[in-house]
Amino acid sequence: MKPIRIQRKRTKGWKMPENTVSVTRPGKWGNPLKADPKFMPNTVVKIFRECMMDLTNCDKYGLPVDKFRYMRDRIFDLRGKNLACFCPIGSPCHADVLIELSNPYN
């Protein structure tokens, strides 16, 4: 079964489901590109994808190459895992990119 994105919640009693990894900031899987009024969410995800696909794009956007290198080197640690982020389901999210890249054959 293909992994899915889970929306993390801060509500009392909410627990992360089994087989789920948090990809929120400030964790090791958090998107280094923070939300910014000049970028729409789909642009933030597009830039995240570009940097994951080619580290030279990090310089173009002034993003930390080491962070993206770490994620690229460890991407298969996420294979088969659901990923949890605070982004609403249905909205653009870097977790969707991580799911896609870590599960290339699903």
C-alpha positions in Angstrom: 0.0 0.0 0.0 1.3 3.5 -0.9 2.2 5.7 2.1 0.1 8.7 2.7 0.4 12.1 4.3 -1.1 12.5 7.7 -2.0 16.0 9.1 -0.4 16.4 12.5 -2.5 18.0 15.1 -1.8 19.8 18.3 -5.1 18.8 19.9 -5.1 17.1 23.3 -5.0 13.3 23.0 -4.0 13.2 19.3 -1.4 10.5 18.6 0.6 10.0 15.5 -0.5 6.7 13.8 1.8 3.7 13.6 4.3 3.6 10.8 4.3 7.4 10.6 7.3 9.7 10.6 7.1 13.4 11.5 8.5 15.7 8.8 7.8 19.0 10.5 10.3 21.7 11.4 12.7 21.8 13.2 13.2 18.0 12.7 15.6 16.5 10.3 12.9 16.1 7.6 11.5 19.6 8.0 11.3 21.8 4.9 14.2 24.3 5.2 12.3 26.8 3.1 9.9 28.5 5.5 6.6 29.9 4.5 7.0 33.5 3.3 4.4 35.9 2.1 6.2 36.3 -1.2 5.9 32.6 -1.9 2.6 30.7 -2.4 2.6 27.2 -0.8 2.8 25.5 -4.2 6.0 27.6 -5.0 7.6 26.5 -1.7 6.9 22.9 -2.6 8.2 23.4 -6.1 11.5 24.9 -4.8 11.8 22.0 -2.3 11.4 19.5 -5.1 14.0 21.3 -7.3 16.5 21.3 -4.4 15.9 17.6 -3.7 16.3 16.7 -7.4 19.5 18.8 -7.9 21.5 20.3 -5.0 22.8 23.1 -7.2 19.4 24.6 -7.0 19.9 25.2 -3.3 22.5 27.9 -4.1 20.0 29.5 -6.5 17.5 29.9 -3.7 20.1 30.5 -0.9 19.1 27.3 0.9 21.3 25.0 3.0 22.9 22.4 0.7 23.9 20.2 3.7 20.2 19.9 4.8 19.1 18.8 1.4 22.1 16.5 1.0 21.3 14.8 4.3 17.6 14.3 3.1 18.7 13.0 -0.2 21.2 10.6 1.3 18.7 9.2 3.8 15.5 9.4 1.7 15.0 5.7 1.6 14.7 5.6 5.4 11.2 7.0 4.7 10.3 4.2 2.3 6.9 2.6 3.2 6.3 5.2 6.0 3.4 7.6 6.2 4.6 11.1 6.7 3.1 13.6 9.1 3.1 17.4 8.6 1.0 20.3 9.9 0.0 21.3 6.3 -3.7 20.7 5.7 -4.5 17.6 3.6 -5.2 18.7 0.0 -2.8 21.6 0.2 0.7 21.6 -1.3 3.3 20.0 1.2 6.9 19.0 1.0 5.8 15.7 2.6 4.2 14.7 -0.7 7.5 15.2 -2.4 9.3 13.0 0.3 6.7 10.3 -0.2 7.1 10.3 -3.9 10.9 10.3 -3.8 11.2 7.6 -1.1 8.7 5.3 -2.8 9.6 5.5 -6.5 7.8 2.3 -7.5 4.4 2.9 -5.9 
